Amino acid sequence: MNYPSKRLGQIPPYLFAEINKKKAAMIENGVDVIDLGIGDPDLPTPSHIVEKLVEELQNPANFNYPNFIGCLSYRQSIADFYLRHYGVELDPETEVLALIGSKEGIAHLVPALIDPGDTVLIPDPSYPVYRMATLLANGNYYDMPLLKENNFEPDFRLIPQDVIDRSKLMFLNYPGNPTSATVDIDFFKDAVTFSKEHSIPIAHDSAYNMVTYSEYKAPSILQVEGSKEVAIEFGSFSKTYNMTGWRIGYVVGNKEIIKALSILKSNTDTGQFTPIQKAAAFALDSDQSCIKTHNRIYEERMAVVLEGLASIGIDVEAPKGSFFVWAPVPEGFTSTEFVTNVLEKTGVILTPGNAFGPSGEGYFRISLSVPNERLFEAITRIKESL
Ligand SMILES: *Cc1c(COP(=O)(O)O)cnc(C)c1O
């Protein structure tokens, strides 16, 4: 047969496929598996949002093809949120676009901006979709190493000139998956300066913008003066409101980039179901105390994990955002060896750091997607296995 395409042939096997196979086999054998690998909140979507969806489902006016850029009330709610939360003004007509989850927008952005052979600057380690979307667009990616000693921020000065010349897009993501690193506005200022100097647009993925702890407030890249000339920002309801399965997100910022993405999307999809857009708008417009409640739960879980890791000699600084713990593997192991060893001995699933890029080697990721007791149990088992 002459398929799949060469383009698809470049995509490495799905990272979690092997782990999922092992997990299924262990469950079959009666092992009590604790999965700390998935980045999917275990808490339910707040009930007022679910109720709004049910209400909108009763209205037949919502049943037609949705407007593919998103209904205006949805885009207006996002513009209102940016003004209220960040002090950033957005034109809902041209600077806000609805997405079927931010993953969809990220994946479609790449072919909307690059041609085959162009380069995309990608944080290493990072969310694998940036890399895979680049390969699917017949582009090349350049890994910008995120090192602990640099607060997991890329050092733009280390990017070779010939790479810069070929680059048509850069991704950033703070609070970061998998590193849980956070930045202040000065980092975004530097990024925007770099971007303008070299005419490389920036796509900032802010999936964890509201998953933050204590007094920390994650900045938007659009708070940088003049950033709208070069930057867009992806947003999602998945992690903020525990709505991963709803598939609803948005992108805001530079209107030419948004226009390009909307042209590609208008030939690919037809927008998210209107009742889901309306319920998501309601999530932004109504009482936000659910976010605080979720974050407090994650913060407690974080404390359980950090304390447990410290007791086995793995010290991790308390993250200010995201629901991940990014920890160094004990001496004598590679990421894959450690994670495989833990899984086989304890039934605890961790994600090996190298799954997120070469600079993730030497780390593993814990997702805080199970209750305190299970986290405690997982750490206890790991401790006993070492
Ligand atoms: C979960 C996640 C997303 C995907 O969000 P959706 O809106 O559910 O598609 C995007 N980026 C990062 C870094 C994520 O962790």
The ligand as an ORCA input file, in Angstrom:
! r2SCAN-3c Opt
* xyz 0 1
  C      -3.831     20.727     27.995
  C      -2.975     21.625     27.162
  C      -3.455     22.208     25.989
  C      -4.746     21.754     25.330
  O      -5.842     22.396     25.740
  P      -7.225     22.153     25.022
  O      -7.844     23.516     25.057
  O      -7.946     21.145     25.830
  O      -7.003     21.704     23.616
  C      -2.661     23.113     25.310
  N      -1.432     23.409     25.758
  C      -0.928     22.853     26.863
  C       0.451     23.211     27.291
  C      -1.673     21.926     27.590
  O      -1.134     21.335     28.664
*
